[in-house]
């Protein structure tokens, strides 16, 4: 089965912007029902992650007709985002064999604000939805049918006219330590520079290892960050183990940090899939893929985050899981950006939606009270 890939670029702040296909020299015609092939002789297709080129002509005299995609999957264009989109595609085909037909699923690449601005730290370009806004706009405008997101990038609110009925099974939530000179953070010499774009990682790192330094604007996809590490721009970096597993790049991992050493980001390792609230067909497709344990855990964590009104400038971590007796264990923390102070709490209760939401909210209220005014500016 071949899955068409298109590239859709939008103006970062306009819901009225007109999409265009940036990977081709000529524009493509777009209808509410699907994407036609670009007016180029070399559209791209993928098969199981392998990219190849196939010739196609849209010349009128050849009377070639383009099959309209049944489902258009919107995603960012990074290797990890595409791996997540392909995972979604494969699960859709497994659950709905009719989607295995050639051209039934199309992957549409959309460049987001977070992808476009790489020269500044995420906290400086601010705002929520840096990696989701343009994809959500395409969804609302019916230019795609479903949107695949890393759940940690999704704001605690959803755009109007959209729903998120599906979380795929969560991958390993832990962070990986990657270094060519030391086996662990504890073995790094004083003054060593660790690259990370995450305030959550920075604050916990400096709290435990104050002799280390952090390069904050260590941004880019996994491959870019590993390249910077190998070039000696930093001595070590921390990356989500989930992403490395999805990219089959775990050979780069030096060691894995425990949850006690580095509490993960809210919803880390989880994939969320959204559709329009009025698209009953897509909602049914997505409901068939939903992993309920993951959805409940992520809901608990996001309730905590929402209570704190967390942003890119706020070091926050939270992780909910099912323990051996079937209960929910929720651990959470907030930290000052420099790591001088870390406040932690935990909850245990039934692994049930309402109870888990209550745990997340309650943990958030406690940490807000303990932190006090101006805590996150320290």
Secondary structure, DSSP 4 states (H G I P E B T S, - for coil): --EEEEEEE--TT-TTPPPB-TTSSS---EETTEEPPPSSS--EEEETTEEEE------GGGT--PPPPSEEEEE--SHHHHHHHHHHHHHHHHH-GGGGSTTSEEEEEEE-HHHH--SS-HHHH-SS-TTTHHHHHHHHTTS-SEEEEEGGGS-SS--TTEEEEEEPPP----EEEEESS-SSGGGSPTT-EEE-S-HHHHHHHHHH-TTSEEES---S-HHHHHHHHHTTSSSEEEEEHHHHHHTT-GGG-SEE--TTTSPPPTTTT-EEEEEETT-HHHHHHHHTT--HHHHHHHHHHHHHHHHHT--TTSEEEEEEEE-TTS-EEEEEEEE-TTSS-EEEEEEEE-SSHHHHHHHHHHHHHHHHHHH-TTGGG-
